[in-house]
C-alpha cells in the first residue's frame, strides 16, 4: 500500500492522502458514513449504492 500512496502523492501533490486500516467488514459502513473516500479491498464487496471497480485480478490459492 505504501508504494501506491507514494505514487499517488507524487502524481497529485495537492490533495491530502492518508491511509486508514479497517477491520474486515468495516468498509460497508465507512464509505457511506464519510469516514473514508475510497477503499482498496478484496472482493466480494457488497456494492449496494457504491460504485465498485476491479483494479486487478490475482490468483486465489487454497
Secondary structure, DSSP 8 states (H G I E B T S, - for coil): -HHHHHHHHHH--SS--------TT-HHHHHHTTS-S-----S----TTS------------
